């Protein structure tokens, strides 16, 4: 029996290649009739960074606003990327947008958040993009490695276009 994918988790770092990975997630959803959950993880700030914020931004409201703006900025970027993506696809494929069941931006550790959402949403496969050599390779490379190593479901890592 062939594998059947009903629910796809597409994890994005908002890079150019992650749009390429999203094309694969949408194609897979089209082929399988699967739902798509979209996730972007804003990396959790270290204790040192939080302490620095407390030292230089003494006003608690301003400090909280600065922390909240990280999530809002990522949400806006993700919305913009989604709009550009859906405007670039053929008219007959735009209805595939209906396969998107959730779009989440969370703060946390990327691999942990990806694996948690995949589990909570009963996903059958995780799709994420890889980076070209030299462009933040260690960050996404380490996330992809952690996801692949710990996932209980298939993970599709879409390589960067040359």
C-alpha positions in Angstrom: 0.0 0.0 0.0 1.3 3.5 -0.9 1.7 6.1 1.8 -1.2 8.4 2.1 -0.8 12.0 3.2 -3.8 13.7 4.7 -2.2 16.5 6.7 1.0 18.3 5.8 3.1 20.6 8.0 5.0 23.2 6.0 7.6 24.9 8.2 9.1 28.1 6.9 12.0 30.3 7.9 10.6 33.0 5.5 13.6 32.6 3.2 13.4 32.7 -0.6 14.0 28.9 -0.7 11.1 28.3 1.7 8.8 29.5 -1.1 10.2 26.7 -3.3 9.5 24.2 -0.4 5.9 25.6 -0.2 5.4 24.8 -3.9 6.3 21.2 -3.1 3.9 21.2 -0.1 1.1 22.6 -2.3 1.8 20.1 -5.1 1.7 17.3 -2.6 -1.6 18.6 -1.1 -3.0 18.8 -4.6 -2.0 15.2 -5.4 -3.1 13.7 -2.1 -6.0 16.1 -1.3 -4.2 16.9 1.9 -4.6 19.8 4.3 -1.7 22.1 5.0 -0.7 23.7 8.3 1.9 26.5 8.0 4.3 27.3 10.8 7.0 29.9 11.3 9.1 29.8 14.5 10.6 33.0 15.8 13.7 31.7 17.7 13.4 32.2 21.4 15.7 34.9 22.8 18.5 33.8 25.1 18.6 34.8 28.7 21.5 37.1 27.9 19.4 39.0 25.3 16.4 39.2 27.6 18.7 40.6 30.4 20.1 43.2 27.9 16.6 44.3 27.0 15.8 44.7 30.6 18.9 46.8 31.2 18.4 49.1 28.2 14.6 49.3 27.9 13.6 50.1 31.4 9.9 50.7 30.6 8.2 47.4 30.9 5.5 48.2 28.3 8.1 49.3 25.7 10.1 46.1 26.4 7.0 43.9 26.0 6.1 45.8 22.8 9.5 45.2 21.4 9.2 41.4 22.1 5.7 41.3 20.7 6.8 43.2 17.6 9.1 40.2 16.7 6.0 38.0 16.3 3.9 40.7 14.5 6.8 41.4 12.0 7.1 37.7 11.2 3.3 37.4 10.8 3.3 40.4 8.4 6.2 38.9 6.4 4.5 35.5 6.2 1.2 37.2 5.0 3.1 39.1 2.3 4.9 35.9 1.1 1.7 34.0 1.0 0.0 36.8 -1.1 2.9 36.9 -3.5 2.9 33.1 -3.8 -0.8 32.8 -4.5 -0.7 35.6 -7.1 2.1 33.8 -8.9 0.3 30.5 -9.4 -2.0 29.7 -12.3 -5.7 30.7 -11.8 -6.9 27.1 -11.8 -4.5 26.3 -8.9 -5.5 29.3 -6.6 -8.3 27.2 -5.1 -5.6 25.1 -3.5 -5.3 27.9 -1.0 -8.4 26.3 0.6 -6.2 23.4 1.7 -4.5 25.7 4.2 -6.1 24.9 7.6 -3.8 27.0 9.9 -1.0 29.6 9.8 0.9 30.0 13.0 3.8 32.1 14.1 5.2 31.1 17.4 8.2 31.9 19.6 10.3 28.9 20.6 13.0 26.5 19.6 12.4 25.7 15.9 12.8 21.9 15.8 10.8 21.5 19.0 7.9 23.7 17.8 7.9 21.9 14.4 7.7 18.5 16.0 5.1 19.6 18.5 2.8 21.0 15.9 3.2 18.0 13.7 2.2 15.8 16.6 -0.7 18.0 17.8 -2.1 18.4 14.2 -1.7 14.7 13.4 0.5 15.5 10.4 1.6 12.8 8.0 4.6 14.6 6.6 6.8 17.7 7.3 8.0 19.9 4.5 10.7 22.5 4.9 13.4 24.1 2.8 17.1 23.7 2.9 19.6 26.5 2.5 22.3 27.0 -0.1 25.8 26.6 1.2 27.0 29.7 2.9 23.6 31.4 3.6 22.7 30.7 7.2 23.5 27.0 6.5 24.2 26.0 10.0 20.8 27.4 11.4 18.4 25.7 9.1 20.8 22.8 8.5 20.7 22.1 12.3 16.9 22.5 12.4 16.4 20.2 9.5 18.8 17.6 11.0 17.0 17.7 14.4 13.6 17.4 12.7 14.7 14.5 10.6 16.4 12.8 13.5 13.5 13.1 15.9 10.4 13.0 13.6 8.1 10.0 13.7 6.8 10.9 10.3 8.5 11.5 7.0 10.3 14.9 6.5 10.8 16.3 3.1 13.7 18.8 2.9 13.6 20.7 -0.3 17.1 21.8 -1.4 17.8 25.3 -2.4 17.7 26.2 -6.0 21.1 26.8 -7.5 
